[in-house]
Amino acid sequence: MKLKTLTLIAALACGSLYAQTVEVKDAWVRASVPGQKATGAFMKITAREGAKLVGGSSPVAGVTEVHEMKMDGDVMKMRAVQGGLDLPAGKTVELKPGGYHIMLMDLKAPLPKDSSVALTLVFKDAKGVESKVEIKAPVAAVLPGAKVDGKPAMDHGMHKQ
């Protein structure tokens, strides 16, 4: 009986080493049109033990990078995040339009609304150990389920200026 119990405990302990330490929720990718070469992917990421989002890949893009948009005086600037995006232990970090996001560049084809995109996200823990999380994100014109003044948000991308 002791041997069975010890075997079970050892199996559970080994299993917990391989348990996912990063959770990705509410992922989506902004739709693109013919000729558009880049778009963004957005999501909520929670790292149980703290980590960094250091990169990614997708079969729909030639280049996949972690980016940040922020105001520099009166100008909105976008740049790649050097060294990775910090994910504090137990805190959800939201990648959203106008802030941190995954930039999909050199798109191989347009990403139509209601399709989906495979993404592989690359993380590093505090010890520098790399791990990957694979997700499938729906393609939408706006955040799925988004509301403005209690009503469903509309895509205004087709309006001419």
N, C-alpha and C positions, 0 to 999 in steps of 0.2 A: 504494500500500500504506500509506503514511504517513497519508493522509487517512482510510482505513478504520479504522486503528488509533486515530487521534485521535477519530473519530466514536464508536467503541466506548467509549473511555475517558470521553468527555463524557456519553454515554448512561448509563453505569454510575454516574458521579458524580451526575448528576441523580436517578437512581433511588434512590441512598442517602439523598438529602435527604428523600425521601418515605417511607423505610422506617419501619416502626412502631418507636417508641422506648419504648413502654410495653407490657408483656406482662401479660395477665390470665389466671390459671389457677384451676382448681378452684372456679369460681363456683357458688353455689346460693342459693336463696331459701327462707326458712322458710314452710311451708304456713300458710294462714289458714282460718278458719271463717266461716260467715255472720254478719254483724254486726261482725266484726273490721275495724277501720279502718286498721290499720298492721301492718307486718311488716318483717323485716330481710333484707338481701342480704349475702352474705359471699363472700370470695374472697382470692386472693393476687395482689398487684400488684408488679411489678418494673419500675422505670424505668431504662433504660440510662444516661441522662445526668442523672438527677435531675429531679424535677418535683413538682407538687402535684396531688392529687385535689381539685378545687374544686366538683364537683357532678355532677348527672346528671339523667336523665329516663327515664320509662317509660310506655308507654301504659296500664299497669294502675293507675297512681297519679296523683293530682292534684298531689302534692308529693314530690320526691325530694331528700334531703339526706344529707350526710356527717355521721355522728353518732359520739359517743364515750360509752361507759359507763365510770364509774370510781367507786371508793369514796371517799366524803367522810365520814370518821369511820366510823360504823356504817351509813351509808346509801348504797345504790347510786344514783348519779345519772346521767341521760342528758342530753346536750345536743348541739346542732349544733356542729360544728367551725368556728370563725371563721377565715377566710382560707385554708382548705384544709388537707388532710392532707399533711404532708411525705413525700416518697418519695425517700430518699437514693439517689444513683447506685449502681446495681448491687446494692442490697439489697432483699430481698423483704419487703414489709410485708403482714402478714396481717390481713384484716378478719374478725373472728370473734365469735361470741356472747360477750357480757360485755366487749367491747372496742370497737375501731373497727368501724363497719359502715355500710352504705348503708340509710337509713331510707326505706321506701316508705309514704307516708301518704295518707289520703283514698283508700283502695283503692276501685276502681270495681266490683269483684266479688270473691268469695272466690277464693283461689289454692289449688286442690286439689293434693294430692300427685300426683306423676308428670306434671304439666303443665309448661310452661316459661314464662319471662318474658323479654321483650326489655328490655335496659337499654342506655342510652347514657351512658357515663361521660365526664366533661369534665375535662381536665387542663390545667395551665399549666406551661410550662417556665421556666427561670431568667430568660429574657428577657421573660416575660409572654405568650408566644405560646400561644394556646389550640389544643388538639387534642381530638378525640373518638374513643372506641373503642366500637364496638357489639358487644354480646355477647348470647347467649341462654343463660339460666341455668335449670337444672332446679329444680323446686319439690320440696322434701323436708321431712319432719317433723323429721329430724335430719340432721347432716352426712352426705352420702352416703359410705358406706364406713366410717363411724365405728365404733370398737370400744371395748368396755369389758372389761377383763380378758381380752383376746384373743377376745372373742365379739362378734358384731354388736350395736351399740347399738339399743335399742328406744325407740320414742316413748311416753312416759308421760303425754302430754297429756290422755288420755281418763280418767285416774283422778280420782275425786271425793275431795275433802278432807272 
